[in-house]
Amino acid sequence: MDFLQHELTHILESLQRFEFTPWKIVGFLGSVMFTSRWFVQLYYTRKLKRVVMPLSFWWLSVIGSALLLSYFIFGKNDSVGILSNFFPSFVSVYNLVVHMREVKRRSLVESEV
């Protein structure tokens, strides 16, 4: 029981020293956006009754990753955070580019008909 009391005291002391900085707000916002993409994906999958990755999923991924990368580069200077958020941002941008190319291709095909 002493252990739990010690840990609880440590957590409460840490929370008292917690301070909001502009970069922490950027990091929290990025984390919320990046996490919310899964709720968007779940919503569309349930709505359409099939697994789907809506365009908004990729936009939330790109924006969330950009905010998190900004936080880890400028606010925290954390190489682990930078590396762990760089790849998802690359994949998200790639998927948006593929989507835009497909939309362009479809519009060209439809205009030829």
C-alpha positions, -999 to +999 in steps of 0.1 A: +000+000+000+030+023+006+040+018-030+006+030-043+006+060-020+041+069-031+031+066-068-001+086-064+018+114-046+044+114-074+016+117-101-001+145-082+032+164-078+039+160-115+005+173-125+010+204-103+042+212-123+026+206-156+025+237-178+008+244-211+031+258-238+021+266-273+040+236-286+022+213-261-011+226-275+001+218-310+012+183-299-022+176-281-041+189-311-021+167-335-026+137-312-064+143-311-066+147-349-044+116-356-065+095-331-098+108-343-092+094-378-100+059-364-134+071-352-141+085-387-131+052-402-153+032-378-182+055-385-180+050-423-174+013-420-205+009-399-225+032-421-216+015-453-214-020-438-180-027-453-144-017-445-137+017-460-110+043-456-127+076-463-108+106-477-112+124-444-092+096-427-062+105-449-066+142-443-068+138-406-037+116-408-017+142-428-028+171-406-023+152-374+011+139-385+022+174-395+012+188-361+029+160-343+060+163-364+061+201-357+058+194-320+085+168-319+109+188-341+104+223-327+088+219-294+105+189-279+134+180-302+127+143-298+142+120-325+120+091-315+088+112-319+101+125-352+109+090-366+076+075-353+055+102-370+074+107-402+064+073-418+027+077-412+027+112-427+045+099-458+020+070-462-010+094-457+003+119-483+010+091-507-026+078-504-040+113-510-019+116-541-031+082-553-067+093-546-063+126-565-048+108-595-077+084-596-102+113-594-084+130-623-083+098-643-120+092-638-129+128-649-108+124-680-125+091-689-159+106-682-152+136-704-142+113-733-175+095-732 
